[in-house]
Amino acid sequence: MLKITAIGNLTNDVELKCHEDGKPYAILRIASDRRYRDRDGNKLTDFISIKVRGALAERCAAFAWKGCKLAASGDFETITFAEDPTRQPGFLIKANEVEFLSPRKVEEAAEIQTLDKGSSETKDFSTADGNEGYGACSGEAA
């Protein structure tokens, strides 16, 4: 079993897509600076792709934004490029857990606080796992 965790800043807003069977997914891309610099003193940055599916993809689309810091954990998958066999293989993380590390945006926090006033229970959306139902692609409520 191989599990990998990566922490970084989201390079763009999350774009929710749907498979042919109607299940939602998204590819997140994060940037993470290395702790050291190259010989010329330049910062080194790694870009990591993360695939999220189902309810986890919907949560990421709802609560993550370009520049926010997040941690993703999951399986490591090697990808090859059939259309260009000379291209070096890459990898992505098939995440089953995503934790949002940045504080909520001011508007979002105010909106959630307003919604929570009518309810005695509060929900913590700072972590999300892929075990809940989904409905973004089928038009159903999650």
C-alpha positions in Angstrom: 0.0 0.0 0.0 1.3 3.4 -0.9 -0.2 6.6 0.5 1.0 10.0 -0.2 0.2 13.4 1.3 1.0 16.7 -0.4 0.5 20.3 0.9 0.5 23.3 -1.4 -1.4 26.3 -2.8 -4.1 25.7 -5.4 -3.0 27.1 -8.8 -6.5 27.8 -10.1 -10.1 27.7 -9.1 -11.7 24.2 -9.1 -13.5 23.2 -12.2 -16.1 20.4 -11.5 -16.5 18.0 -14.4 -18.7 14.9 -14.9 -17.9 11.4 -16.2 -20.2 9.9 -18.8 -22.0 8.0 -15.9 -22.8 11.4 -14.3 -20.3 11.1 -11.4 -18.5 14.4 -10.6 -14.7 14.8 -10.5 -12.1 17.5 -10.6 -8.3 17.7 -11.2 -6.7 20.0 -8.6 -3.2 21.4 -9.2 -1.1 22.6 -6.3 2.2 24.4 -6.1 4.6 23.7 -3.3 7.9 25.4 -2.7 10.9 23.3 -1.8 12.8 24.1 1.4 16.0 24.8 -0.4 17.2 26.8 -3.4 19.2 25.8 -6.5 22.9 26.7 -6.8 22.0 30.1 -8.2 19.7 30.9 -5.3 16.4 30.5 -7.2 13.4 29.0 -5.4 12.3 25.6 -6.7 8.6 24.9 -7.0 6.9 21.5 -7.6 3.5 21.3 -9.2 1.3 18.3 -8.2 -1.9 17.1 -9.8 -4.7 15.7 -7.6 -7.8 13.9 -8.7 -10.9 14.0 -6.5 -14.2 12.3 -7.2 -17.8 12.3 -6.0 -18.8 14.3 -3.0 -15.1 15.2 -2.3 -14.9 16.9 -5.7 -18.1 18.8 -5.0 -16.7 20.0 -1.6 -13.5 21.1 -3.2 -15.4 23.0 -5.9 -17.5 24.7 -3.1 -14.8 25.6 -0.6 -11.4 25.8 -2.4 -10.2 28.8 -4.4 -7.1 29.8 -6.3 -4.3 30.4 -3.8 -5.8 28.6 -0.9 -3.6 26.1 1.0 -4.7 22.5 1.1 -3.5 19.1 2.0 -4.5 16.0 0.0 -3.9 12.4 0.8 -4.5 9.3 -1.3 -3.0 6.8 -3.6 -0.2 7.5 -6.0 -0.9 6.8 -9.7 1.7 6.9 -12.5 0.3 8.3 -15.8 1.8 7.7 -19.2 1.1 9.7 -22.4 0.0 7.3 -25.2 -0.2 10.1 -27.8 3.5 11.1 -27.1 5.6 8.0 -26.0 8.7 10.2 -25.8 7.1 12.3 -23.0 8.3 11.3 -19.5 5.7 9.6 -17.4 4.1 11.7 -14.6 2.0 11.0 -11.5 -1.0 12.2 -9.7 -2.6 11.7 -6.3 -6.0 10.0 -6.3 -7.2 11.8 -3.2 -9.6 10.2 -0.7 -9.1 13.0 1.8 -8.6 16.8 1.4 -8.1 19.3 4.2 -8.5 23.0 3.6 -5.7 24.8 5.5 -6.5 28.4 4.6 -9.1 30.3 6.6 -12.5 30.8 4.9 -13.1 33.8 2.8 -14.9 36.6 4.7 -18.0 36.4 2.5 -18.2 32.6 2.8 -17.7 32.6 6.6 -20.5 35.2 7.0 -22.9 33.2 4.8 -22.3 30.0 6.7 -22.7 31.8 10.0 -26.0 33.1 8.8 -27.1 29.6 7.8 -26.0 28.1 11.1 -28.1 30.6 13.1 -31.2 28.7 12.1 -29.7 25.3 13.1 -28.5 24.1 16.5 -25.8 21.9 14.9 -22.8 23.2 13.0 -20.9 21.4 10.3 -17.1 21.5 9.9 -16.2 21.6 6.2 -12.5 22.1 6.9 -12.0 18.4 6.1 -13.8 16.4 3.5 -13.7 12.8 2.6 -15.2 11.0 -0.4 -17.8 8.9 1.5 -20.9 11.2 1.2 -23.4 11.1 -1.6 -23.2 13.5 -4.6 -25.6 15.1 -6.9 -23.9 18.0 -8.8 -24.0 16.2 -12.2 -27.4 14.6 -11.8 -29.1 17.8 -10.6 -29.9 16.2 -7.2 -29.0 17.9 -3.9 -26.0 16.5 -2.1 
